[in-house]
C-alpha cells in the first residue's frame, strides 16, 4: 500500500474524522478571532450539532423526521423563559430544555413509531408546525412574532461566555464532544443495529434487533441534541423568535444534511459550512433563499444522492483499488476442513435437550384475509436433525417458517421450542431464544461491510447499550474486539474473509448465500430455519453448501429446511414433512416419501 493510499485509509478512520473536525474548529477560531466571520463559525458549530441530531435519526435509523426545528425552538424558549422569569442558571435552563424535549420525544415516539414511515414524516412535520404556531399564539408567554430578548449568556461562576471568542470555543468544544459520542455510537453494536433497521427491518428483527427500542432511543437522543443546539443558539444570540425556527430552517437543515452526506455524521459539517457561508457571498441569496433553497435541495437529491462525502468515498475507493477477489472452491473446502466448524467459543449448552423435541407445531393455522395459507398443521423436529419441509409452490412452506420465526402471528395453534410456548412472540424475541433463519432471497445489509453484516448477527450474544457505547467504556471496547475477531473467523470459514471490508453488492449470488449463513451462525443458534438455501447455486456450490450443513448437524445443530431441489432434500434430510395447499399430506424418512403415492401425485410426479 502506498503512502497516498494509507493517507486515504487514515482519513476514513473514526478518530481521523474527529481530529479533522477539531482541526477545522481550531484553525477557524485562530484565523477568525478578530473577524466578523467568527460569528459565522459559531453558527456553523451550532448547526453542526443540529445536523448530527438529524443524521442519527434520518441517516442511520432511516426515519425521516421533519420536526427537529420544533425541538430546537422548544429548547430556546425554555432556556429563555427559565433564565428571565425564574432567574435560573443558563446551564440549568439548558438541562431543563434537554429533559423537556426528551420527554416530548418519548411521548411522540409512542405514537409515531406505531405508524408507517410516511406518517412518521407527516406527524413530525405537524409537530414542528404546531410548535411554531404556539410560539406565535401564546403572545403573553413567548412574545408572539417579536419573541423574547435579553437572554443571558452561558457562564461558569463569574466567567461569562459573552465574547465571540469565548462562545466559539465553548460551541466547538460541545460540537466536538457530541461528534465523538455520536461516532462511538454509530461504530458500535447499537450503531450496527440502527443501520440494519434502516436497510432491512425484517432481517434485523430476525437477528434479534428490536426496531421499536432503537428507533425510540435514537429519536429521544436526537431530540436532546437538537435541544442543546437550540439552547446554545439562544444564549449566544440573546433572543428567540418564531422567525428563527420557521420552515426555512427546516429546509435549510435538510439541505445541509443531504449536501454533506446522509449517514456520515462528519459530512454534515461540510453541508453546514457551505450553506452557512453561501448567503455571505451576496445579498440576493439571503433575500430569495425561500425560493432558492428548494431548487438547490432538488439538485442535491438528483445529482448528489450520496452528498459531498459520497464523492470523497468514490475517490478513496479508486485510489485504493477494489482489493477484492473471488473465493475459489478449493479455498472453501480447505476452510470447511479446518478445525471445529462451530468455533471454539460455541456454547453447546444452548442446543436443545436430547430427551425432548426441539420444535413442536400443534394445530397451526394462518389466514391472509379469506385465504388459508396453513391449515391445521402439526409436526415435531427432533434435536440434532435436519428435517425438510417440501411441497409445490404455494403450499405454505415459507409461511410456516414465518410463523415459527415470528414474522407472522398464527391465526390459531401453538408453537413450542424446547418445551416453551413461543406462539405470538416478536421476531427479535424468537432470535433471543437461539432460533436463527435465512430467507429465500438473501436479505443483506447493503450499506454495511461484510464484516459488519456478520457482526449484526452477534446482536443477541452481546450486551453493549447506548450509553456505554457512547462513552466507549472498556467493557464495550473489549466486547467489540472479541466479536470482531469471532466474526472474521466466520467469514474465513465460509471463504469470504478476504472480502471483510467490501460491501455485499460485489458478491455473486452464491457468496451472498454464504454471507447470510455466516451472519446467522454468528449468533450461535441452537436451531436454524433455512428457506431454500441452495436456490440459485450451481451443483458444485450446492455440494459445498450441503456438506457445510451436515457438518453443522454433526456439531449438534438442529435445522428445518425448505427446499425444492430433491437431490439436496433426499441427500441430507433425516425426516421430511410434505405440504400441499397449506395442509400436511405426508411425513416420514426420505425413502418413505419417495414411495408415497400422495406425494408423487401432488409434487414429486
WOSUL-V97887 format. One record per pair of residues at least 24 apart in sequence whose C-alpha atoms are under 6 Angstrom apart, sorted by the first residue. I is the first residue (numbers start at 1). J is the second residue. D is the distance in Angstrom with one decimal. If there is no record, write none. Layout:
I|J|D + I|J|D
This chain:
5|320|5.5 + 33|165|6.0 + 42|168|5.2 + 44|272|6.0 + 44|273|6.0 + 45|172|5.8 + 46|229|5.4 + 48|269|5.7 + 49|175|5.8 + 49|229|5.8 + 50|226|4.9 + 50|229|5.7 + 51|268|5.9 + 52|265|5.7 + 53|222|4.3 + 53|225|5.5 + 53|226|5.9 + 55|263|5.9 + 59|262|4.8 + 59|263|3.9 + 60|194|5.7 + 60|195|5.2 + 60|263|5.3 + 61|194|4.8 + 61|195|5.8 + 61|198|4.8 + 62|198|4.5 + 64|121|5.3 + 65|121|5.3 + 65|124|5.8 + 66|121|5.8 + 66|124|5.3 + 66|125|4.6 + 67|124|4.5 + 67|125|4.9 + 67|127|5.8 + 67|128|4.4 + 69|245|5.9 + 70|128|4.2 + 70|131|5.6 + 71|227|5.7 + 72|226|5.2 + 72|227|5.1 + 72|230|4.3 + 75|227|4.9 + 75|230|5.4 + 75|231|5.5 + 76|230|5.0 + 76|231|4.9 + 76|234|5.5 + 80|151|5.6 + 90|154|5.5 + 94|231|5.7 + 98|224|5.1 + 98|227|5.4 + 102|220|5.2 + 102|224|5.8 + 105|220|5.3 + 132|242|5.9 + 147|240|5.5 + 147|241|4.0 + 148|239|5.5 + 148|240|5.4 + 149|238|5.9 + 149|239|4.2 + 150|238|5.4 + 151|238|4.3 + 151|239|6.0 + 153|235|4.7 + 181|470|4.7 + 184|470|5.1 + 185|469|5.4 + 185|470|4.9 + 199|445|5.8 + 205|427|5.5 + 205|428|4.8 + 206|427|5.4 + 206|428|5.7 + 207|431|5.9 + 207|457|5.6 + 208|428|3.9 + 208|431|4.9 + 208|432|5.9 + 208|460|5.6 + 209|428|5.6 + 210|428|5.8 + 255|297|5.6 + 258|307|5.8 + 259|307|4.6 + 260|307|4.9 + 260|308|5.1 + 261|306|5.4 + 261|307|4.0 + 261|308|5.9 + 261|309|5.4 + 267|309|5.7 + 324|499|5.9 + 327|495|5.8 + 332|495|5.1 + 335|493|5.1 + 350|526|5.8 + 351|526|4.7 + 352|418|6.0 + 357|381|6.0 + 357|382|4.7 + 358|382|5.4 + 358|383|4.9 + 358|417|5.7 + 358|418|5.0 + 359|416|5.8 + 359|417|4.7 + 360|415|5.8 + 360|416|5.0 + 361|415|4.8 + 362|413|5.7 + 362|414|5.2 + 363|413|4.6 + 364|412|5.8 + 364|413|4.1 + 365|410|6.0 + 365|411|5.5 + 365|412|5.2 + 366|410|5.1 + 366|411|4.7 + 373|582|5.1 + 374|582|4.1 + 375|582|5.2 + 375|583|5.2 + 383|558|5.6 + 384|553|6.0 + 384|556|5.1 + 384|557|5.4 + 384|558|4.6 + 385|558|5.1 + 386|559|4.7 + 386|573|5.1 + 386|574|5.5 + 387|560|4.9 + 387|573|5.5 + 387|574|5.8 + 387|575|4.9 + 387|576|5.6 + 388|560|5.7 + 388|561|4.5 + 388|562|5.8 + 388|576|4.7 + 389|561|5.9 + 389|562|4.9 + 389|576|6.0 + 389|577|4.9 + 389|578|5.9 + 390|562|5.9 + 390|578|4.9 + 391|578|5.5 + 391|579|4.9 + 391|580|5.8 + 392|603|5.7 + 395|579|5.7 + 395|580|4.6 + 395|581|4.5 + 395|582|5.1 + 396|582|5.0 + 432|460|5.7 + 434|525|4.3 + 434|526|5.3 + 435|525|5.6 + 435|527|4.9 + 435|528|5.9 + 436|520|5.8 + 436|525|5.8 + 436|528|4.9 + 437|528|5.5 + 437|529|4.4 + 437|530|5.8 + 438|530|5.2 + 438|531|5.9 + 439|531|5.1 + 440|531|5.1 + 440|532|5.4 + 446|504|5.8 + 449|501|5.2 + 449|502|5.3 + 449|503|4.5 + 450|500|5.1 + 450|503|5.8 + 451|500|4.9 + 454|487|6.0 + 454|519|4.1 + 457|519|4.9 + 457|520|5.5 + 457|522|5.2 + 457|523|5.2 + 458|522|5.4 + 458|523|4.7 + 490|518|5.8 + 510|537|5.9 + 526|557|5.7 + 527|558|4.9 + 527|559|5.6 + 528|559|4.7 + 529|559|6.0 + 529|560|5.0 + 530|561|4.8 + 531|562|4.9 + 532|562|5.2 + 532|563|4.5
